[in-house]
Amino acid sequence: LKLRAGRSLTPEETAKLNAVLDYIDELNALDISTEPEISWPETPPEME
């Protein structure tokens, strides 16, 4: 929301955002055809 409002993020917020975006990229890259043996990426600590 901050970015959409034209505000800047703190370095900590930027790191959290990047971790979440990287996690989403990893989820999108999953091969779900191997279900139920899916190798799930680790959830970043920033999301817990």
N, C-alpha and C positions, 0 to 999 in steps of 0.2 A: 504494500500500500504506500509506503513511504516513497518508493521510486516512482509510482504512478502520480503522486502528488508533487513531484519535482524536488523532493527532499533527498538528501544523501544518507547513506548508511554508515554506521560506525564500522571500524575494522572488524569488530566482533560480529556484527550483524552480517557483514559481507562474507565472513568465513562460514557462518551458519547457513546462509543462503546458498553458497557454493556447495557445501556438504549435502544439503537437501537436493539440489539440482543434480549433483553427481549420482546420488542414490536413485533418483527418478530415472536417470539415463541407464543405470545398471538394471533397474526393473524392466525398462522397455527393451533391453537387450536380451532378456531371459528367453531361453528356448523351452517353452512350456510343453512341447511335444514329449518331453522326457518325464512328464508327470506320472507317478507321484514322486519321482526322484529328482525334483527340482533343487538346484543348488542356489539357495536364496542368498543375496548379498546381506552383509551385516548392516543393521540399522545404525546410522550415525548417532553418536551420543547426543548430538544437538537436537535430535528428534525425540529423545526419551524423557 
